[in-house]
Amino acid sequence: MSRAEIVIGVTGGVAAYKTAMLVSQLVQHDVGVHVVLTHSATKFVAPATFAALTGREPVLDTFDRRFPLGAHIELARSTRLLCVAPATANFLGKAALGLADDLLSTLYLCHTGKVIFCPAMNCEMWEKPAVQRNVSQLREDGVELVGPEAGWLTCRATGVGRMAEPETIFKALLHHL
């Protein structure tokens, strides 16, 4: 069997630090990981972190010259699984509406394999009817959600909105590989 290749998308939420641990676990289990960072994600975790963990430069730009056909097309065609962790309310909304204004949202629309989103946001945001409508639409579209979980949030509140722990996400991903 050939080595599994997946994309881990990272959006701009404080939970992005957990994604570094997830990526490390995947690489240690001989999974090839391509990391796609949104601009906002780079405010929380530096690209160098993911480069060191994967041995591959993260992809930040739709027009990255390493991908002559377009990063969104080449990554979608070469991987069997797309996981977005953390998946912010903004990203969930764009995905539910089919909007594609950056590399990660465009990649989501191109990807024909399994898709897993790991939501992470403030508990009030998670409970908003608009977010719940987006989540419902994504589930109807075949997206699997892992989390969010209840617990202490960085907004100094306790509630549902924590990104699932790296080990929980790792097990969900391995199940599909």
C-alpha positions in Angstrom: 0.0 0.0 0.0 1.3 3.5 -0.8 1.9 6.1 1.8 -1.2 8.1 2.7 -1.1 11.7 1.7 -3.4 14.2 3.4 -3.9 18.0 3.6 -4.2 19.7 7.0 -5.7 23.1 6.6 -5.1 25.6 9.5 -7.3 28.6 9.9 -6.8 31.6 12.2 -7.8 30.5 15.7 -5.8 30.2 18.8 -6.3 26.4 18.7 -3.9 26.2 15.8 -1.1 25.3 18.3 -2.9 22.0 18.8 -2.7 21.3 15.1 1.1 21.3 15.4 0.8 18.3 17.8 -1.7 16.6 15.4 0.7 17.0 12.4 3.5 15.6 14.5 1.5 12.5 15.3 0.6 12.0 11.7 4.2 12.3 10.5 5.3 9.8 13.2 2.8 7.3 11.7 4.3 7.7 8.2 1.5 9.9 6.9 2.5 12.4 4.3 1.2 15.8 5.4 0.8 18.9 3.3 -0.1 21.9 5.5 -2.1 24.8 4.1 -2.2 27.9 6.2 -4.6 30.8 5.9 -3.1 34.3 6.3 -4.8 34.5 9.7 -3.3 31.2 10.8 0.2 32.5 10.5 -0.6 35.0 13.3 -1.0 32.1 15.6 1.6 29.5 14.4 4.6 30.3 12.2 5.0 28.4 8.9 8.4 27.3 10.1 6.8 25.1 12.8 4.9 23.1 10.2 7.9 23.0 7.9 10.0 21.5 10.6 7.3 18.9 11.6 6.5 17.8 8.0 9.8 18.3 6.2 7.7 20.3 3.6 7.1 24.0 3.3 3.5 24.9 4.1 1.4 26.2 1.3 0.1 29.8 1.9 -0.7 31.1 -1.5 -3.1 30.0 -4.3 -0.4 31.0 -6.8 2.5 29.1 -5.2 4.9 28.4 -8.1 5.6 24.9 -6.8 2.2 23.9 -8.3 2.0 24.8 -12.0 -1.7 23.7 -12.2 -2.6 25.6 -9.1 -2.0 24.5 -5.5 -5.8 23.9 -4.9 -5.9 21.5 -7.9 -2.7 19.6 -7.3 -3.2 19.2 -3.6 -6.8 18.1 -4.1 -5.8 15.5 -6.7 -2.9 14.1 -4.8 -4.5 13.6 -1.4 -7.3 11.4 -0.1 -8.2 13.4 2.9 -8.7 17.0 3.8 -8.8 18.0 7.5 -9.3 21.6 8.6 -8.2 22.1 12.2 -9.1 24.5 13.6 -12.1 25.4 11.5 -13.2 28.8 12.5 -16.7 30.2 12.2 -15.5 32.2 9.2 -14.2 29.2 7.4 -17.3 27.1 8.2 -19.5 29.9 6.8 -17.4 30.2 3.6 -17.4 26.4 3.1 -21.2 26.1 3.7 -21.8 28.8 1.1 -19.3 27.5 -1.4 -17.2 30.7 -1.3 -13.6 30.4 -2.5 -11.6 33.5 -1.7 -8.3 31.9 -0.5 -6.3 28.8 -1.1 -8.0 26.7 1.6 -11.6 27.5 0.7 -10.7 26.9 -3.0 -9.0 23.6 -2.1 -12.1 22.5 -0.2 -14.2 23.0 -3.3 -11.8 21.0 -5.4 -11.3 18.1 -3.0 -13.2 15.0 -3.9 -12.0 12.8 -1.0 -13.0 12.6 2.6 -13.3 16.0 4.4 -13.2 16.5 8.2 -13.6 19.8 9.9 -12.6 20.4 13.5 -14.5 23.5 14.7 -13.0 25.9 17.3 -14.5 29.2 18.4 -16.0 31.1 21.3 -19.0 29.4 22.8 -21.4 32.2 21.9 -20.3 32.0 18.3 -20.8 28.2 18.2 -24.4 28.6 19.5 -25.4 31.3 17.0 -28.2 30.1 14.6 -26.1 31.2 11.6 -23.2 29.0 12.6 -25.5 26.1 13.4 -27.2 26.5 9.9 -23.7 26.4 8.3 -22.8 23.2 10.3 -26.1 21.6 9.3 -25.4 22.4 5.6 -21.8 21.1 5.8 -23.0 17.8 7.3 -25.6 17.5 4.6 -22.8 18.1 2.1 -20.9 15.1 3.6 -18.4 16.9 5.8 -17.6 15.1 9.0 -17.1 17.2 12.1 -14.9 16.2 14.9 -15.8 18.4 17.9 -16.1 21.0 19.2 -15.8 19.9 22.8 -16.9 21.6 26.0 -14.3 23.1 28.3 -12.3 26.1 29.2 -11.9 28.6 26.3 -9.3 31.2 25.7 -12.1 33.9 26.0 -12.1 33.0 29.7 -15.4 31.2 29.5 -16.4 27.6 29.8 -18.6 26.1 27.1 -18.8 24.3 23.8 -16.3 25.6 21.3 -12.9 24.0 22.2 -11.2 22.2 19.3 -11.1 18.5 19.8 -7.9 17.2 21.3 -5.1 16.2 18.8 -5.4 12.6 19.8 -9.2 12.5 19.1 -8.7 14.1 15.7 -5.7 11.8 15.0 -7.9 8.7 15.6 -10.7 10.1 13.4 -8.2 10.6 10.6 -6.5 7.2 10.9 -10.0 5.6 10.7 -10.3 7.1 7.1 -6.7 6.2 6.1 
